[in-house]
Amino acid sequence: MTSTSIKRSLIVIALLFSGIWAYGQHQFGNSRISGDFGFNGMYYIPDSIIGAEPVDSKVRGNAFMDLLYSNGGFSAGMRYEFYMFPLIDFEKIGYKGQGIKYFFADYTNKFVSVTAGNFYEQFGNGLTLRAYEDRQLGIDNSLLGARIKLTPYKGIYLKAVWGMERDNFEPYLGRKDFVRGADLELSLGELFPVIHEKGFIARVGANFVSKFEKSDEDIYFSIDNDSIVSNTAYIPAEKIPQNVAAWAARATFGYEGFRLDGEYARKINDPNVSNNFIYKPGEALFLSATYAMKGFGIAASFIRADNMEYRSQRWMNANSELMINCIPAINRQYSYQLIGDYSYASQPNDQIGVQLQVNYQIPKKSVLGGKYGTDITFNYSRFHNIDKQPVQEAIDNGSPFGTMGYTSKFFKFGPELLYQDIGLEISHRFNNKKWKWILAYNYITYNLEILQGHAGMMRGHLVASDLSYKITPKHALRLEAQHLYTKDDAGSSLYAMLEYSISPNWFFSVGDDWNYGNPDPEHKTHYYNISCAYVWNTTRIALNFGKTKEGILCVGGVCRAVPASFGAGLSVTTSF
């Protein structure tokens, strides 16, 4: 990108920001203009000990600006993004470029809603379609096209979509793929009020999704080394399906404190790079049951996903790029730093697992419960690969390539453990309301080879303590301490963080993650971080300085790699 182009881009950002700042907080009749702006920048310092490599441009940043105009049932918006010199973890996943990559116009009334341009959408639990954005992960697979939503009668909801998935900053022109689908949901409690009056919840739904990708090239495969080459076995282009359909059916039933959710999805043959170009259909099942009463709650979930990676382009296999669907993570999500380094990444092609969580409150004003009660949470989750038995043709060929691949018994767990979490958490607020203490223990078993690409298994014990003290109504202290004991991977670590807040404006924290158990003495490193933030109305400005270890970042079972880094950061977000 030339210096002239950079200057032009910066001028565009400045003009947009100044214009919105001047007019965005005003309302003209029924019209309203609003928006938000975000910047996340970093000054990088090389550090060979932690593996923070020198970068071409030491100062890097991600920036965006949203504009929204609304007038009655009509709304229109756009987003300008500037990622020409992105943070290094975004650059490594190919998230680099600039431009207006999100724009739309929408009209909505009680009967119909129509959208043209970019939009996000999800059918059911997302087993067949989930177009969404997660800026933390660098995921934005919005659809560019058209969407229509209909409510022909109270309790009947219809959706239909058509569009092309966003592929980072790659152009849409010249693409040979698109996605289309429809979803129907019936709310039985709205259709038949007597159901709702008797305390029941009842909803059913179904959807159909199809992706088209032109097939005009033969696909070659080497059976010897299991890699794609151009001189061995092949599948002719005419035998690669251009239309790949998926469907799903779902239901929700509830009565008083009980609730049951379930969804089953199936995808027709979809030979692609992630499944070694096999023709086996894919399928997924999600089940969840919960029961809650005063002081007690229990939740159990089941997930199975078999060959359900569903992308707009068959050669994609990185991160969540061009992913049409999403297999939800049912394991408990944690905010603790050390356990976050071993978060479970959902496996759409090969997983079966269960989750159980029990919540119990020791009654208030009892000996153990104290004045405000004591909350106890027990959690257990376990995930395996699925049972796989190769078909005879795959055995004869020495490779599953171009065959049905394998058969699988639906509810049978495979031999390989992917992840297991046994956890207990106790939360207690002391009688004077000023003190609150959370104590947690987890035993984690984590398949490093499958989930992170490293050899072996990690088995570790985590103990975490979170103690907060309310000094005055506006001043508070919070101390968080964690210890992960393991003889595997990078060894044991200690983490501590002290946070001081002056509500509602100031936040200060200092923390350190000490990998004291690393088997390499030179890498028994302190990953410290110092940060402060100021909040004024809808604007937040944050500064930080410190080190970040190499690892993964996961949100809801979707993960991306995080490279090691060292430096100073600035973050600014505002809405207007």
LOBAVEX-236042 format. One line per field, with one value per residue (C-alpha): residue number from 1; x, y, z; residue in three letters. Coordinates in Angstrom, 1 decimal, padded with zeros to 4 digits. Layout:
% residues N
pos: c(NUM:...)
xx: c(X:...)
yy: c(Y:...)
zz: c(Z:...)
code: c(ala:...)
//
This chain:
% residues 576
pos: c(1:2:3:4:5:6:7:8:9:10:11:12:13:14:15:16:17:18:19:20:21:22:23:24:25:26:27:28:29:30:31:32:33:34:35:36:37:38:39:40:41:42:43:44:45:46:47:48:49:50:51:52:53:54:55:56:57:58:59:60:61:62:63:64:65:66:67:68:69:70:71:72:73:74:75:76:77:78:79:80:81:82:83:84:85:86:87:88:89:90:91:92:93:94:95:96:97:98:99:100:101:102:103:104:105:106:107:108:109:110:111:112:113:114:115:116:117:118:119:120:121:122:123:124:125:126:127:128:129:130:131:132:133:134:135:136:137:138:139:140:141:142:143:144:145:146:147:148:149:150:151:152:153:154:155:156:157:158:159:160:161:162:163:164:165:166:167:168:169:170:171:172:173:174:175:176:177:178:179:180:181:182:183:184:185:186:187:188:189:190:191:192:193:194:195:196:197:198:199:200:201:202:203:204:205:206:207:208:209:210:211:212:213:214:215:216:217:218:219:220:221:222:223:224:225:226:227:228:229:230:231:232:233:234:235:236:237:238:239:240:241:242:243:244:245:246:247:248:249:250:251:252:253:254:255:256:257:258:259:260:261:262:263:264:265:266:267:268:269:270:271:272:273:274:275:276:277:278:279:280:281:282:283:284:285:286:287:288:289:290:291:292:293:294:295:296:297:298:299:300:301:302:303:304:305:306:307:308:309:310:311:312:313:314:315:316:317:318:319:320:321:322:323:324:325:326:327:328:329:330:331:332:333:334:335:336:337:338:339:340:341:342:343:344:345:346:347:348:349:350:351:352:353:354:355:356:357:358:359:360:361:362:363:364:365:366:367:368:369:370:371:372:373:374:375:376:377:378:379:380:381:382:383:384:385:386:387:388:389:390:391:392:393:394:395:396:397:398:399:400:401:402:403:404:405:406:407:408:409:410:411:412:413:414:415:416:417:418:419:420:421:422:423:424:425:426:427:428:429:430:431:432:433:434:435:436:437:438:439:440:441:442:443:444:445:446:447:448:449:450:451:452:453:454:455:456:457:458:459:460:461:462:463:464:465:466:467:468:469:470:471:472:473:474:475:476:477:478:479:480:481:482:483:484:485:486:487:488:489:490:491:492:493:494:495:496:497:498:499:500:501:502:503:504:505:506:507:508:509:510:511:512:513:514:515:516:517:518:519:520:521:522:523:524:525:526:527:528:529:530:531:532:533:534:535:536:537:538:539:540:541:542:543:544:545:546:547:548:549:550:551:552:553:554:555:556:557:558:559:560:561:562:563:564:565:566:567:568:569:570:571:572:573:574:575:576)
xx: c(000.0:001.5:001.9:-000.7:-003.2:-002.5:-003.0:-006.3:-007.5:-006.6:-008.3:-011.5:-011.4:-010.9:-013.7:-016.1:-015.3:-015.5:-018.8:-020.4:-019.1:-020.6:-024.0:-024.3:-025.8:-028.6:-032.0:-033.8:-037.5:-037.9:-034.4:-031.5:-027.8:-025.6:-022.5:-019.4:-015.6:-012.9:-009.1:-006.8:-003.1:000.2:003.9:005.9:009.2:011.2:011.8:013.6:013.0:009.2:009.4:008.2:009.7:010.8:008.1:008.4:006.2:006.6:003.4:000.3:-003.4:-006.9:-009.6:-013.2:-016.2:-019.9:-022.5:-026.2:-029.1:-032.7:-036.1:-039.2:-039.0:-036.1:-032.5:-029.2:-025.6:-022.0:-018.7:-015.3:-012.4:-008.7:-006.5:-003.6:-001.1:-003.0:-002.0:000.3:-002.2:-004.7:-002.1:-001.1:-004.7:-004.8:-007.0:-005.4:-006.8:-009.1:-012.4:-016.1:-016.8:-020.2:-023.1:-026.9:-030.4:-033.3:-037.0:-039.1:-042.8:-045.0:-045.4:-042.1:-038.5:-036.3:-032.5:-030.2:-026.4:-024.5:-026.2:-025.7:-028.1:-028.4:-030.8:-031.6:-028.4:-026.3:-025.7:-026.5:-026.1:-024.4:-023.3:-021.8:-019.0:-016.5:-013.9:-011.7:-011.2:-011.0:-014.2:-016.7:-018.6:-021.5:-023.5:-023.6:-027.0:-030.6:-032.7:-036.5:-038.3:-042.1:-044.5:-047.8:-049.5:-048.5:-046.3:-045.2:-041.8:-040.2:-036.7:-035.0:-031.4:-029.2:-025.7:-021.9:-019.9:-017.3:-013.7:-011.7:-010.8:-010.9:-013.1:-016.6:-016.2:-015.1:-016.3:-017.8:-019.8:-022.8:-025.2:-029.0:-031.4:-034.8:-035.9:-039.4:-040.2:-043.6:-044.2:-047.0:-047.6:-048.4:-050.5:-052.4:-052.5:-053.9:-050.5:-048.8:-051.6:-050.9:-047.2:-045.8:-043.2:-043.3:-041.5:-040.5:-038.5:-036.8:-034.4:-032.7:-029.4:-027.6:-024.2:-023.2:-019.6:-018.7:-016.6:-014.4:-011.1:-010.1:-008.8:-005.6:-004.4:-001.2:-002.0:001.6:002.0:-001.7:-001.1:-002.6:-000.4:-000.9:000.4:-001.5:-005.1:-007.8:-011.5:-012.8:-014.5:-017.9:-018.0:-017.5:-020.9:-021.5:-024.6:-024.2:-027.4:-027.9:-031.1:-032.0:-035.0:-035.3:-037.7:-037.9:-040.3:-040.6:-042.8:-042.2:-038.5:-037.9:-036.7:-035.6:-033.8:-032.8:-031.6:-030.6:-028.8:-027.7:-025.5:-025.2:-021.9:-019.4:-015.9:-013.4:-009.9:-010.8:-012.3:-009.8:-012.4:-014.7:-018.4:-019.8:-022.8:-022.4:-024.6:-024.8:-027.0:-027.3:-029.4:-029.8:-031.9:-032.2:-034.1:-034.2:-035.9:-035.1:-031.5:-030.9:-030.3:-029.0:-028.1:-027.0:-025.9:-024.9:-023.2:-022.1:-020.6:-019.6:-018.2:-020.1:-017.5:-019.5:-017.7:-018.4:-015.2:-014.0:-010.3:-010.6:-009.3:-008.0:-009.5:-013.2:-012.8:-015.8:-017.5:-021.2:-022.2:-021.0:-021.1:-021.6:-019.3:-021.3:-018.4:-018.3:-016.6:-014.0:-012.5:-009.4:-006.2:-004.4:-007.3:-007.9:-004.6:-006.3:-009.7:-011.6:-012.0:-015.2:-014.4:-017.1:-015.8:-015.1:-016.4:-018.9:-019.2:-021.3:-021.6:-023.1:-023.4:-025.0:-025.7:-026.7:-027.1:-026.5:-029.5:-029.1:-028.8:-027.5:-024.2:-022.5:-024.5:-024.1:-026.3:-026.3:-025.9:-023.1:-023.2:-021.6:-021.1:-020.0:-019.1:-018.1:-017.5:-015.8:-015.2:-013.9:-013.4:-016.2:-016.1:-014.8:-014.6:-013.0:-015.0:-013.6:-012.8:-010.7:-008.8:-008.2:-007.0:-004.8:-006.7:-010.2:-009.8:-012.8:-014.6:-017.4:-014.5:-015.9:-018.9:-019.7:-022.0:-023.9:-023.7:-020.3:-017.4:-014.2:-010.9:-009.2:-009.9:-010.0:-010.8:-012.0:-012.9:-013.8:-014.5:-015.8:-016.5:-017.6:-018.8:-019.5:-020.4:-019.6:-022.0:-020.9:-021.5:-018.0:-016.2:-016.8:-014.7:-014.7:-012.6:-012.4:-010.7:-010.4:-008.7:-008.1:-007.1:-006.3:-005.3:-002.5:-001.9:-005.4:-006.4:-003.2:-000.9:001.6:002.6:001.2:-001.5:-001.7:-003.1:-003.2:-004.7:-005.9:-006.7:-008.1:-009.1:-011.0:-011.3:-013.0:-013.4:-015.7:-013.8:-016.5:-019.5:-017.1:-013.8:-013.1:-010.1:-010.0:-007.2:-007.1:-004.7:-004.3:-001.9:-001.8:000.2:001.3:004.3:003.2:003.5:005.2:005.0:003.4:002.4:001.4:-000.8:-001.8:-003.6:-004.6:-007.3:-008.3:-011.4:-012.9:-016.4:-017.5:-014.4:-011.0:-009.7:-006.1:-004.6:-001.2:-000.7:001.9:001.8:005.0:005.8:008.0:007.7:009.0:011.5:013.8:015.4:015.7:012.0:010.9:009.4:007.3:004.5:003.6:001.0:000.1:-003.0:-005.3:-008.6:-010.7:-014.4:-016.4:-020.0:-019.8:-016.0:-013.4:-009.6:-007.2:-003.4:-001.4:002.2:003.5:004.0:001.6:002.4:002.0:-001.3:-004.9:-007.8:-011.3:-014.8:-017.6:-015.5:-014.2:-010.5:-007.5:-003.8:-002.2:001.5:003.9:004.2:005.7:005.0:002.6:-001.0:-003.7:-007.4:-010.2:-013.9:-016.7:-020.3:-022.3)
yy: c(000.0:003.4:006.3:008.2:005.4:005.3:009.1:008.8:006.1:008.1:011.2:009.1:007.8:011.4:012.8:010.1:010.4:014.2:014.1:011.6:013.3:016.5:015.2:011.6:012.6:014.6:013.4:015.1:014.4:010.7:010.2:009.3:008.9:006.8:004.7:003.5:003.5:001.2:001.2:-001.5:-000.8:-002.2:-001.2:-004.5:-005.2:-008.3:-010.9:-014.1:-015.7:-015.8:-016.2:-012.7:-012.2:-008.9:-007.4:-005.2:-002.4:-002.1:000.0:-001.8:-001.5:-002.5:000.1:000.2:002.6:001.8:004.3:003.7:005.7:004.9:006.4:004.5:001.0:001.9:001.6:001.6:001.3:000.7:-000.2:001.0:-001.2:-000.4:-003.5:-002.5:-002.9:-005.3:-006.7:-009.7:-012.4:-011.0:-010.9:-014.5:-015.6:-013.5:-010.7:-007.8:-005.0:-002.0:-000.8:-000.7:-004.5:-004.2:-002.2:-002.8:-001.4:-002.8:-002.3:-003.8:-003.8:-006.2:-008.5:-008.4:-007.5:-007.3:-006.7:-006.1:-006.0:-007.6:-009.3:-011.8:-014.7:-018.0:-020.9:-022.7:-023.6:-022.9:-026.5:-025.7:-021.8:-019.3:-016.0:-013.9:-011.6:-012.0:-009.2:-010.9:-013.9:-012.1:-013.8:-012.1:-014.4:-012.1:-012.9:-010.3:-010.7:-010.6:-011.8:-011.8:-012.5:-013.1:-013.3:-014.3:-015.1:-014.6:-017.6:-018.4:-017.2:-017.6:-016.7:-017.0:-015.9:-015.8:-014.5:-014.9:-015.3:-012.6:-013.9:-011.4:-008.7:-010.8:-009.4:-010.9:-010.5:-013.6:-015.9:-019.3:-020.0:-018.8:-019.9:-020.0:-021.3:-021.1:-021.5:-022.1:-021.8:-022.4:-021.1:-023.3:-021.2:-018.2:-020.2:-021.9:-019.6:-022.3:-024.0:-020.9:-020.3:-023.8:-022.9:-024.9:-023.7:-025.4:-024.5:-026.5:-025.5:-026.8:-025.4:-026.2:-024.7:-025.3:-024.1:-023.9:-024.0:-024.5:-027.6:-027.3:-028.9:-032.5:-033.2:-035.1:-037.0:-038.9:-042.0:-042.5:-039.4:-038.4:-034.9:-033.1:-033.3:-033.4:-036.8:-039.6:-040.7:-038.2:-037.4:-036.0:-032.6:-034.0:-036.2:-033.3:-032.2:-028.5:-028.3:-029.4:-029.4:-029.6:-029.7:-029.6:-030.1:-028.8:-028.6:-026.9:-028.0:-026.7:-026.8:-024.8:-025.4:-028.1:-027.4:-029.7:-028.6:-030.7:-030.3:-032.9:-031.9:-033.8:-032.8:-034.7:-035.9:-033.0:-034.1:-031.4:-031.0:-031.3:-034.8:-036.1:-035.8:-038.6:-039.0:-039.9:-037.7:-035.6:-035.4:-033.7:-034.0:-031.4:-032.2:-030.1:-030.7:-028.3:-028.2:-025.4:-024.7:-022.3:-023.0:-025.9:-026.3:-029.1:-029.0:-031.9:-031.6:-034.0:-033.2:-035.4:-034.1:-036.4:-034.9:-031.6:-029.0:-027.0:-024.3:-022.2:-023.4:-027.0:-026.1:-023.9:-025.4:-022.5:-021.0:-020.4:-018.9:-019.3:-021.6:-021.8:-023.5:-023.7:-026.7:-025.2:-025.9:-027.4:-027.5:-024.8:-021.6:-020.1:-016.7:-017.9:-017.2:-020.5:-022.7:-020.5:-021.7:-025.2:-024.2:-026.9:-026.2:-027.7:-030.4:-030.3:-033.4:-035.7:-035.4:-036.8:-035.6:-034.8:-032.0:-032.0:-029.0:-028.9:-025.7:-025.6:-022.8:-023.6:-021.8:-018.2:-017.6:-021.2:-022.1:-022.9:-020.5:-017.4:-014.3:-014.4:-018.1:-020.0:-021.1:-024.4:-025.4:-028.8:-029.4:-032.4:-032.6:-035.2:-035.4:-038.2:-038.7:-040.7:-044.4:-045.0:-048.2:-047.8:-049.1:-051.9:-049.8:-047.4:-050.4:-051.8:-048.4:-047.6:-044.2:-043.0:-040.5:-040.7:-043.4:-043.3:-043.2:-045.0:-046.1:-045.1:-046.3:-043.2:-043.2:-045.1:-043.1:-043.4:-044.5:-041.1:-038.7:-035.1:-033.2:-033.8:-031.2:-032.0:-028.8:-027.4:-023.8:-022.2:-018.6:-016.9:-013.3:-012.3:-010.8:-007.2:-007.3:-005.9:-009.2:-011.8:-014.9:-017.5:-020.6:-023.0:-026.3:-028.1:-031.2:-030.9:-033.6:-032.0:-033.6:-031.3:-033.1:-032.8:-029.5:-027.5:-029.5:-030.3:-033.8:-035.6:-035.0:-032.4:-033.4:-030.6:-029.4:-025.8:-024.0:-020.5:-017.9:-014.6:-012.2:-008.8:-006.1:-003.1:-000.3:002.3:002.4:003.6:002.1:-001.6:-004.1:-007.5:-010.1:-013.1:-015.9:-019.2:-022.2:-024.8:-027.8:-030.1:-032.1:-031.9:-029.4:-026.2:-027.2:-025.5:-021.8:-019.3:-016.3:-013.3:-010.1:-007.1:-004.8:-001.5:000.3:003.8:003.4:004.4:006.0:004.4:000.9:-000.2:-003.7:-005.4:-009.1:-011.8:-015.2:-017.1:-020.3:-021.5:-025.2:-024.9:-027.8:-025.4:-023.1:-020.3:-020.2:-020.0:-016.7:-014.0:-012.8:-009.6:-007.0:-003.6:-001.8:001.1:002.2:005.4:005.4:008.5:008.1:005.8:006.2:003.8:004.4:001.7:001.4:-001.7:-002.9:-006.4:-009.9:-012.4:-016.1:-018.1:-020.1:-020.0:-017.7:-019.4:-018.0:-020.5:-023.4:-021.4:-020.7:-019.0:-019.1:-016.3:-015.6:-014.6:-010.8:-008.0:-004.3:-001.5:-001.3:001.3:000.6:003.2:002.4:004.9:005.0:008.1)
zz: c(000.0:-001.0:001.4:-000.6:-000.1:003.6:003.9:002.0:004.3:007.4:006.0:005.4:009.0:010.3:008.2:009.2:012.8:012.9:011.0:013.3:016.4:015.3:014.2:015.6:018.9:017.3:016.3:013.3:013.6:013.4:012.0:014.2:013.4:015.7:015.6:017.4:017.0:018.2:018.1:019.5:019.0:020.1:020.2:019.9:021.6:020.6:023.3:022.3:025.7:025.3:021.5:020.6:017.2:015.6:013.4:010.3:011.7:015.5:015.8:014.7:015.2:014.3:013.8:012.8:012.7:012.5:011.2:011.6:010.3:011.4:010.6:011.7:010.3:007.9:008.9:007.0:008.1:007.2:008.8:007.8:008.9:008.8:009.2:006.9:009.7:012.0:015.3:014.7:015.8:013.3:010.5:011.1:010.4:007.2:008.6:006.7:004.6:004.7:003.3:003.8:004.3:006.0:004.7:004.7:004.3:006.2:006.5:009.2:010.2:012.1:009.2:007.2:007.6:004.5:004.4:001.5:001.9:004.8:007.6:010.4:011.0:012.9:012.4:015.7:017.6:014.5:013.5:009.8:009.7:011.9:010.3:013.1:014.2:017.0:016.9:019.5:017.3:014.0:012.8:010.6:008.2:007.5:004.4:001.5:-000.2:000.9:003.8:004.4:007.7:007.8:010.6:008.8:012.1:015.8:016.7:013.1:012.1:008.7:007.5:004.1:003.2:000.1:000.0:-000.2:003.0:003.8:003.4:005.4:003.0:-000.2:-003.0:-003.7:-007.4:-009.2:-006.4:-007.4:-004.2:-002.3:000.5:000.6:003.2:005.0:008.5:010.1:013.8:015.5:019.0:020.2:023.2:021.0:018.5:021.3:024.3:026.6:026.5:027.8:030.4:031.9:032.3:029.3:026.9:023.5:020.3:017.2:014.2:011.1:008.5:005.2:004.0:000.7:-000.5:-004.1:-005.2:-008.8:-009.4:-012.5:-011.4:-010.8:-007.3:-006.9:-003.8:-002.8:-000.9:000.1:002.3:002.7:001.2:-001.8:-004.9:-008.6:-009.8:-008.1:-007.4:-008.3:-008.2:-011.5:-011.3:-012.4:-009.3:-006.8:-005.6:-006.5:-004.3:-000.7:001.4:005.1:007.2:010.8:013.1:016.7:019.6:023.0:025.8:029.3:032.3:035.5:036.3:033.7:030.2:027.3:024.1:021.2:017.6:015.0:011.8:008.7:005.8:002.5:001.1:001.2:000.1:001.3:002.5:006.2:005.8:003.2:000.5:001.6:000.6:004.0:005.0:008.2:011.2:014.6:017.6:020.5:023.6:026.8:029.8:032.8:036.1:038.5:041.8:044.7:045.8:043.4:039.7:037.4:033.7:031.5:027.8:025.1:021.8:018.8:015.6:012.8:009.5:010.1:009.1:006.6:004.6:001.5:-000.2:000.0:000.2:003.3:006.5:008.6:011.8:011.1:007.7:005.5:008.1:007.4:010.6:014.2:016.6:020.0:022.9:025.9:028.4:031.1:030.0:032.5:032.9:034.8:033.0:033.5:032.7:029.6:028.2:027.9:026.6:024.6:020.9:019.5:016.8:014.1:012.3:015.2:018.7:021.2:024.7:027.8:030.3:033.8:036.1:039.5:041.4:045.1:047.5:051.2:052.8:054.0:057.8:058.3:060.0:056.6:054.5:056.5:056.2:052.4:051.6:050.0:046.4:045.3:041.7:040.6:036.9:034.9:031.1:028.9:025.2:023.0:019.3:017.7:017.0:013.4:011.5:008.0:005.1:003.1:000.0:002.2:003.6:000.1:-001.2:001.8:002.1:002.7:-000.2:-002.6:-000.6:002.1:004.6:007.6:009.5:013.1:015.9:016.9:020.7:021.0:022.4:020.4:022.1:022.1:025.0:023.8:027.0:030.5:033.2:036.8:038.7:042.0:042.8:046.1:046.4:049.7:050.6:054.1:056.6:056.2:052.4:051.8:051.3:048.6:048.1:045.3:045.6:042.7:041.9:038.5:037.3:033.5:031.0:027.6:024.4:023.2:019.9:018.6:020.2:019.8:017.5:020.3:021.3:024.3:026.9:029.7:033.1:035.6:038.8:039.1:042.3:041.9:044.5:043.8:046.8:046.5:049.1:048.8:050.6:050.0:047.7:044.9:045.8:045.6:045.6:044.0:044.3:042.0:042.6:040.6:040.7:037.9:038.9:036.0:034.9:031.3:028.4:029.7:033.4:036.4:036.6:039.2:038.4:040.6:039.7:041.9:040.7:042.1:040.8:041.4:040.1:037.6:036.0:036.9:036.8:037.6:037.6:037.9:037.2:036.7:035.1:036.3:034.4:037.2:036.3:032.7:032.2:030.3:033.0:030.5:030.0:033.6:032.6:034.2:031.9:033.7:032.7:034.0:032.9:033.6:032.1:032.2:031.4:030.6:029.5:026.5:026.0:027.4:027.1:028.3:028.4:029.1:029.2:029.5:028.0:026.4:026.2:023.1:023.2:022.1:022.6:022.7:022.8:023.0:021.7:018.7:019.0:017.3:017.9:019.9:019.3:022.0:022.3:024.5:024.4:025.2:024.1:023.7:023.3:022.6:022.2:022.1:020.9:019.9)
code: c(met:thr:ser:thr:ser:ile:lys:arg:ser:leu:ile:val:ile:ala:leu:leu:phe:ser:gly:ile:trp:ala:tyr:gly:gln:his:gln:phe:gly:asn:ser:arg:ile:ser:gly:asp:phe:gly:phe:asn:gly:met:tyr:tyr:ile:pro:asp:ser:ile:ile:gly:ala:glu:pro:val:asp:ser:lys:val:arg:gly:asn:ala:phe:met:asp:leu:leu:tyr:ser:asn:gly:gly:phe:ser:ala:gly:met:arg:tyr:glu:phe:tyr:met:phe:pro:leu:ile:asp:phe:glu:lys:ile:gly:tyr:lys:gly:gln:gly:ile:lys:tyr:phe:phe:ala:asp:tyr:thr:asn:lys:phe:val:ser:val:thr:ala:gly:asn:phe:tyr:glu:gln:phe:gly:asn:gly:leu:thr:leu:arg:ala:tyr:glu:asp:arg:gln:leu:gly:ile:asp:asn:ser:leu:leu:gly:ala:arg:ile:lys:leu:thr:pro:tyr:lys:gly:ile:tyr:leu:lys:ala:val:trp:gly:met:glu:arg:asp:asn:phe:glu:pro:tyr:leu:gly:arg:lys:asp:phe:val:arg:gly:ala:asp:leu:glu:leu:ser:leu:gly:glu:leu:phe:pro:val:ile:his:glu:lys:gly:phe:ile:ala:arg:val:gly:ala:asn:phe:val:ser:lys:phe:glu:lys:ser:asp:glu:asp:ile:tyr:phe:ser:ile:asp:asn:asp:ser:ile:val:ser:asn:thr:ala:tyr:ile:pro:ala:glu:lys:ile:pro:gln:asn:val:ala:ala:trp:ala:ala:arg:ala:thr:phe:gly:tyr:glu:gly:phe:arg:leu:asp:gly:glu:tyr:ala:arg:lys:ile:asn:asp:pro:asn:val:ser:asn:asn:phe:ile:tyr:lys:pro:gly:glu:ala:leu:phe:leu:ser:ala:thr:tyr:ala:met:lys:gly:phe:gly:ile:ala:ala:ser:phe:ile:arg:ala:asp:asn:met:glu:tyr:arg:ser:gln:arg:trp:met:asn:ala:asn:ser:glu:leu:met:ile:asn:cys:ile:pro:ala:ile:asn:arg:gln:tyr:ser:tyr:gln:leu:ile:gly:asp:tyr:ser:tyr:ala:ser:gln:pro:asn:asp:gln:ile:gly:val:gln:leu:gln:val:asn:tyr:gln:ile:pro:lys:lys:ser:val:leu:gly:gly:lys:tyr:gly:thr:asp:ile:thr:phe:asn:tyr:ser:arg:phe:his:asn:ile:asp:lys:gln:pro:val:gln:glu:ala:ile:asp:asn:gly:ser:pro:phe:gly:thr:met:gly:tyr:thr:ser:lys:phe:phe:lys:phe:gly:pro:glu:leu:leu:tyr:gln:asp:ile:gly:leu:glu:ile:ser:his:arg:phe:asn:asn:lys:lys:trp:lys:trp:ile:leu:ala:tyr:asn:tyr:ile:thr:tyr:asn:leu:glu:ile:leu:gln:gly:his:ala:gly:met:met:arg:gly:his:leu:val:ala:ser:asp:leu:ser:tyr:lys:ile:thr:pro:lys:his:ala:leu:arg:leu:glu:ala:gln:his:leu:tyr:thr:lys:asp:asp:ala:gly:ser:ser:leu:tyr:ala:met:leu:glu:tyr:ser:ile:ser:pro:asn:trp:phe:phe:ser:val:gly:asp:asp:trp:asn:tyr:gly:asn:pro:asp:pro:glu:his:lys:thr:his:tyr:tyr:asn:ile:ser:cys:ala:tyr:val:trp:asn:thr:thr:arg:ile:ala:leu:asn:phe:gly:lys:thr:lys:glu:gly:ile:leu:cys:val:gly:gly:val:cys:arg:ala:val:pro:ala:ser:phe:gly:ala:gly:leu:ser:val:thr:thr:ser:phe)
//
